Amino acid sequence: MSTHPPMQGTAPPPRSWREFRGFSPEPAPRRRHRLRARVWSAGAVAVLLIAGAGPLPAAAPGPEERFREGTALLRSGDIPGGLAVFRELASSGHESVNLYWNWAQGAAVRGRAGEALWALLRAREVGPRDAAAEREIERLRLALQLDRAELNPVPTVALSRVARSWHFQLVAWVLFAFALHLRIFYWRRAALRWPTVASLIALLVGLALAAATFAGSSARPTAVVTARNVCLLDAAVANARTVATLREGEVVSVFDSAGEFLRIQDSSGARGWARSSDIYRLDEPPSRNVM
């Protein structure tokens, strides 16, 4: 193996990579001074940005804080302010039995028995059965001189409430699965009769619960007349002809809606249009814009 002599006139290799890149190390005190200057500059820029942006916005209060605020307004005598807070919470999806109970108390203080009755009936829709609310519903019904049938014009609505409370749909699926399990596991044992009978009973009960759930969910929505002497109109316009006068607290069936009007039917069978500001629906939370 032959070696080649070094070429004449070539420069020797650099002694270090720092010299090759033209880098000269900076003294330590100067590096610390430059780092301190950069930190102070960044801090000054941050202070200027914060000062220019103004004070940071406070965090929005949560539903529980707003609920306590509305209750405090009711206790202090500001009934409209407290009800406005409750309406805001309900329209945002934060509904509860306690919210509608307090709403009913505030509406009763204002002399709006129909609105108080609606709030208690709505509480029955969104939460478990409350004995105090049921007693208050009965008291308001008697005060408004309403028949029991006028509070329940669509019987399947009550069926829907029972189905939700007792979880009919979930129980029906469990029974269907149990019946299928019995049929698959014991299908070769024809001598045993009890699996066939048990699976048939489970299937029939499951079908009955499923039918009840479907009937309740497909029921026509209802609403409550929350004001006195509400006019039932023959058209969805303000200057339409009055065909009847609705009773405060009466629960009516809802057929259609058009703008700020609802097409309803009262307990006597009369159909027409009424303002949604005078009739609150029971199948949905109240609108924030309707007062």
Protein Blocks (a to p, Z undefined) as FASTA:
>chain_A
ZZddddehiacddfbfklmnopacddfklmmmmmmmmmmmmmmmmmmmmmmnopaddddd
dfklmmmmmmmmmmnopamlmmmmmmmmmmnopacfklmmmmmmmmmmnopaklmmmmmm
mmmmmmccdfklmmmmmmmmmmnopafklmmmblklmmmmmmmmnommlmmmmmmmmmmm
mmmmmmmmmmbmklmmmmmmmmmmmmmmmmmmmmmmmpccddddfbehiacdfbdcfkbc
cfbdcdehiacddfbdehjaccdddfkopacdddfklpccfkbccdfklZZ
